[in-house]
Amino acid sequence: MLVVKVCKSFPELTPLELYNLLRLRSEVFVVEQNCIFLEMDNKDQTCHHLLLYQNNQLAACARLLPPGLYYEQISIGRIVTSLQARGTGLGKKLVSTAIKECYRLFGTGPIKIGAQLYAKAFYEKFGFTQTGEIYDEDGIDHIHMIKP
């Protein structure tokens, strides 16, 4: 499986890249998960965006947030894999690459995520541990997790 990785700041994204990442996030977070919320939250403009392509199609993406933008720590958010790419190992590649890119962009340090509860075991494989109680976000149980 040939995967092409692109990591760009918001101003570096082409209009097509921006459209495709917003479409993928909306397909999964709004339509598939049936969550009515404003997916574009005015944080994208100060983030880097990791895009993974398979067969010239955007198959997965994540946004990389500098410390202080959302959490005190570095953060990875909007982690999403297309329905067609699930079960191929691309999600693992996305998260491991996102961690490396965060360290490259923002230096080493803890990384904090707000994870959907069902994905807890997935993130634990990358060294994340739960911090705090379960909370509801848009009707889905979430937990905070930290990778020291």
C-alpha positions, 0 to 999 in steps of 0.5 A, spaced: 500 500 500 503 506 497 501 512 502 503 519 500 504 523 506 503 531 506 504 535 512 502 543 511 500 549 515 493 552 513 496 557 509 500 552 505 494 548 503 491 548 496 484 549 496 483 542 493 487 539 499 482 544 504 476 542 501 478 534 501 480 534 508 474 538 511 469 534 506 472 527 510 472 530 517 464 532 515 463 525 512 465 522 518 464 526 524 458 529 522 454 525 517 457 518 519 457 519 527 450 523 526 453 529 530 450 536 529 456 541 530 460 546 527 466 542 525 470 548 523 472 551 530 477 557 528 483 552 530 485 550 523 488 556 521 493 556 526 494 548 526 498 544 521 494 538 517 497 531 516 494 528 510 495 521 508 493 519 500 492 512 497 491 512 490 491 519 489 485 520 494 485 523 501 484 517 506 486 519 513 488 526 516 489 529 523 490 536 525 496 538 529 495 543 534 501 547 538 501 547 545 496 553 548 492 553 542 487 548 545 490 544 551 496 547 555 500 541 551 501 539 544 495 536 541 493 532 535 485 532 533 480 531 528 484 524 527 480 521 521 480 515 517 475 514 511 470 508 511 474 505 505 481 505 508 479 502 515 482 496 517 488 497 512 493 499 518 492 506 515 489 509 522 496 506 525 500 510 520 496 516 521 497 516 529 504 514 529 506 519 523 502 525 527 506 524 533 513 524 529 510 530 526 508 534 532 515 532 535 518 535 529 514 541 529 513 543 536 519 539 540 518 534 544 513 534 550 507 531 552 501 530 547 494 530 549 488 528 545 480 528 546 479 521 544 472 517 543 472 512 549 471 506 544 478 508 541 482 508 548 485 501 547 487 503 540 491 510 543 494 506 548 498 502 543 502 509 542 503 510 549 497 514 551 494 513 558 487 516 560 487 522 564 480 524 567 473 521 567 469 520 561 465 526 558 460 527 553 462 531 547 456 531 541 453 525 544 459 521 544 463 518 550 470 521 550 476 521 555 482 525 555 489 522 554 496 524 555 502 521 551 508 523 556 
